[in-house]
Amino acid sequence: MYQTAQELEAQMPDATKLLSDEPEMESSLHYKQLALLVSCLEWFWRDRNDFFIGANLTVYFSRQQLRNRDFRGPDFFLVKNTEKRDRTSWVVWEEEGKYPDLIIELLSTSTANIDRNLKKDLYQNRFRTPEYFWFDPEDLEFAGFRLVGEQYQAIVPNAQGWLWSEVMDLYLGIEAGKLRYFTPEGVLVPTPEEAAEQERRRAERLAEQLRSLGIDPDT
């Protein structure tokens, strides 16, 4: 349901009622890429409870922002050292003043110029987000920046073209036309489905080895 700026501002004392105000993703390709980023990191950090991942979720950070309806919801953002729980938006003043530690924007024809300029400046100067990446799911444009002093500096890719994230302690790189995570050792972080398939194959190999030794793995 649409909320006016006045209605939003009136809710400021009880910010738990603030809902995200983001448009739909540009295409199914963008949606699938976003879901991939979320599911893989959730799986990789499945034993941790000290982070929050926002997917196409509004970040509320000031009264002026509410009055102007000047909302800036990153496509993907990560906040570390916070409680892992469901949220309808990220409200900075309700989260001990925390801003995202890492942001990824998925470029599209309608948003690319904003993502490369206006949003980059906002994340650098207001959010002070340590790392900012963008990726175009259609033409595979990929870039990353790390906050050095007051300015973003481009992250230099490795030999594979991957970019290192100090925030996640992982690489980001393109694999089969998708932006994926890689461990420091260069191992692809799987989706939950890929992880289950890997486990099934390992179990099958172990069973074959036992059978070759004359041992029935089913007993």
PLY file of the C-alpha trace (Angstrom):
ply
format ascii 1.0
element vertex 219
property float x
property float y
property float z
element edge 218
property int vertex1
property int vertex2
end_header
0.00 0.00 0.00
1.38 3.43 -0.96
2.34 5.68 1.97
2.69 9.45 1.77
5.82 11.18 3.02
3.82 12.58 5.94
2.57 9.14 6.90
6.08 7.76 6.73
7.50 10.58 8.82
4.77 10.09 11.42
5.97 6.51 11.79
9.54 7.53 12.52
9.24 6.98 16.30
8.04 3.42 15.57
10.24 2.57 12.63
9.38 -1.12 12.82
6.34 -0.25 10.66
8.38 1.21 7.81
7.95 -0.98 4.75
10.29 -1.28 1.80
9.37 0.99 -1.11
11.35 -0.55 -3.96
10.18 -1.20 -7.54
10.16 -4.68 -9.04
13.36 -6.05 -10.53
14.05 -5.09 -14.15
13.67 -8.63 -15.52
13.54 -12.30 -14.59
17.27 -12.40 -15.36
17.89 -9.76 -12.67
15.61 -11.56 -10.22
17.41 -14.90 -10.74
20.80 -13.23 -10.27
19.65 -11.59 -7.05
18.22 -14.86 -5.72
21.52 -16.58 -6.56
23.57 -14.04 -4.59
21.28 -14.35 -1.57
20.91 -18.13 -1.51
24.62 -18.90 -1.96
25.80 -16.58 0.80
23.01 -17.71 3.13
24.09 -21.30 2.57
27.82 -20.58 2.93
27.21 -18.71 6.20
24.48 -21.08 7.40
26.14 -21.55 10.79
26.37 -17.80 11.46
23.78 -15.53 13.06
25.62 -12.20 12.96
24.66 -10.77 9.56
21.73 -9.49 7.52
21.26 -9.68 3.77
18.91 -7.19 2.14
17.49 -7.97 -1.29
15.79 -5.10 -3.15
15.04 -3.57 0.24
14.81 0.14 1.11
17.48 1.63 3.37
15.93 4.45 5.44
18.54 6.83 6.81
17.08 10.33 7.46
13.97 12.48 7.95
14.92 14.51 4.89
14.95 11.33 2.88
11.40 10.57 4.04
10.14 14.07 3.28
11.60 13.98 -0.23
10.70 10.31 -0.78
14.33 10.01 -1.84
14.65 6.31 -1.21
17.73 4.31 -2.10
17.28 0.57 -1.91
20.33 -1.39 -3.09
19.59 -4.53 -5.07
21.77 -6.50 -2.65
23.37 -5.37 0.58
25.14 -7.02 3.49
25.38 -5.79 7.07
27.78 -7.62 9.38
27.81 -7.77 13.18
24.05 -7.47 13.49
21.18 -9.75 14.42
20.10 -12.21 11.74
16.31 -11.81 11.62
13.57 -10.86 9.18
13.08 -7.16 8.44
10.66 -5.26 6.19
13.29 -2.57 5.52
16.65 -1.45 6.88
16.16 1.53 9.20
19.57 2.95 10.09
18.50 4.76 13.26
16.90 1.56 14.58
20.04 -0.47 13.83
22.58 1.38 16.00
23.41 3.66 13.09
24.70 0.81 10.95
24.86 1.21 7.18
25.56 -1.62 4.72
29.10 -2.99 4.73
28.80 -4.18 1.14
26.44 -3.29 -1.72
25.89 -4.91 -5.13
23.78 -3.20 -7.77
22.48 -5.09 -10.81
22.73 -2.73 -13.75
19.95 -2.33 -16.29
19.25 0.11 -19.13
17.06 2.27 -16.88
19.30 2.27 -13.78
22.90 1.97 -15.00
23.64 5.71 -15.07
22.20 6.19 -11.57
24.08 3.17 -10.21
27.42 4.32 -11.68
27.09 7.92 -10.50
24.40 9.06 -8.05
24.27 5.85 -6.04
28.04 5.44 -6.08
28.39 8.95 -4.63
25.71 8.25 -2.01
27.29 4.99 -0.89
30.72 6.62 -0.79
29.85 9.90 0.92
26.76 9.21 3.05
26.66 5.47 3.67
30.47 5.14 3.82
29.94 1.58 2.64
33.36 -0.13 2.54
32.75 -2.06 -0.70
30.51 -1.40 -3.71
30.12 -3.66 -6.74
27.94 -3.53 -9.82
27.11 -6.24 -12.34
25.03 -6.24 -15.52
23.33 -9.65 -15.95
22.83 -8.93 -19.66
26.19 -7.69 -20.97
28.24 -8.92 -17.96
29.75 -5.51 -17.09
31.39 -6.01 -13.70
33.26 -3.58 -11.44
34.07 -3.19 -7.77
35.28 -0.42 -5.49
36.75 -0.28 -2.01
36.62 2.78 0.24
40.14 4.07 0.74
40.14 7.15 2.93
37.32 9.33 1.59
37.12 7.91 -1.93
36.24 4.68 -3.69
39.18 3.06 -5.44
38.69 0.39 -8.11
39.44 -3.15 -6.93
42.07 -4.76 -9.16
40.93 -8.12 -10.57
43.01 -11.27 -10.25
44.09 -13.46 -13.17
40.58 -14.95 -13.42
38.98 -11.52 -13.49
37.57 -12.00 -9.98
37.39 -9.19 -7.43
38.35 -9.79 -3.81
35.91 -8.73 -1.09
37.55 -8.03 2.26
34.08 -7.70 3.80
33.03 -11.25 2.88
36.50 -12.83 2.70
35.40 -14.16 -0.69
35.95 -13.43 -4.37
33.19 -12.21 -6.64
33.51 -13.38 -10.22
31.59 -14.36 -13.32
30.88 -18.05 -13.89
28.64 -19.25 -16.73
27.23 -15.74 -17.18
26.31 -15.33 -13.50
27.96 -13.39 -10.68
29.13 -15.98 -8.14
31.20 -16.26 -4.97
34.52 -18.08 -4.77
36.50 -19.04 -1.67
40.05 -17.73 -1.13
41.21 -21.08 -2.56
39.20 -20.48 -5.73
36.39 -22.95 -5.03
32.93 -21.98 -6.28
30.45 -21.41 -3.45
27.50 -23.65 -4.40
23.81 -23.02 -4.30
21.93 -25.20 -1.77
20.84 -27.40 -4.68
24.39 -27.73 -5.99
25.63 -28.55 -2.48
23.01 -31.28 -2.12
24.02 -32.77 -5.49
27.69 -32.71 -4.48
26.84 -34.52 -1.26
24.80 -37.13 -3.18
27.71 -37.79 -5.52
30.14 -38.12 -2.61
27.83 -40.64 -0.98
27.61 -42.63 -4.22
31.41 -42.70 -4.58
31.83 -43.86 -0.99
29.24 -46.59 -1.52
31.07 -47.79 -4.64
34.36 -47.90 -2.75
32.79 -49.96 0.02
31.27 -52.38 -2.47
34.67 -52.81 -4.16
35.97 -53.94 -0.77
33.13 -56.42 -0.39
31.25 -54.29 2.13
27.54 -53.68 1.73
27.00 -49.94 2.43
23.31 -50.54 3.10
23.86 -52.79 6.12
0 1
1 2
2 3
3 4
4 5
5 6
6 7
7 8
8 9
9 10
10 11
11 12
12 13
13 14
14 15
15 16
16 17
17 18
18 19
19 20
20 21
21 22
22 23
23 24
24 25
25 26
26 27
27 28
28 29
29 30
30 31
31 32
32 33
33 34
34 35
35 36
36 37
37 38
38 39
39 40
40 41
41 42
42 43
43 44
44 45
45 46
46 47
47 48
48 49
49 50
50 51
51 52
52 53
53 54
54 55
55 56
56 57
57 58
58 59
59 60
60 61
61 62
62 63
63 64
64 65
65 66
66 67
67 68
68 69
69 70
70 71
71 72
72 73
73 74
74 75
75 76
76 77
77 78
78 79
79 80
80 81
81 82
82 83
83 84
84 85
85 86
86 87
87 88
88 89
89 90
90 91
91 92
92 93
93 94
94 95
95 96
96 97
97 98
98 99
99 100
100 101
101 102
102 103
103 104
104 105
105 106
106 107
107 108
108 109
109 110
110 111
111 112
112 113
113 114
114 115
115 116
116 117
117 118
118 119
119 120
120 121
121 122
122 123
123 124
124 125
125 126
126 127
127 128
128 129
129 130
130 131
131 132
132 133
133 134
134 135
135 136
136 137
137 138
138 139
139 140
140 141
141 142
142 143
143 144
144 145
145 146
146 147
147 148
148 149
149 150
150 151
151 152
152 153
153 154
154 155
155 156
156 157
157 158
158 159
159 160
160 161
161 162
162 163
163 164
164 165
165 166
166 167
167 168
168 169
169 170
170 171
171 172
172 173
173 174
174 175
175 176
176 177
177 178
178 179
179 180
180 181
181 182
182 183
183 184
184 185
185 186
186 187
187 188
188 189
189 190
190 191
191 192
192 193
193 194
194 195
195 196
196 197
197 198
198 199
199 200
200 201
201 202
202 203
203 204
204 205
205 206
206 207
207 208
208 209
209 210
210 211
211 212
212 213
213 214
214 215
215 216
216 217
217 218
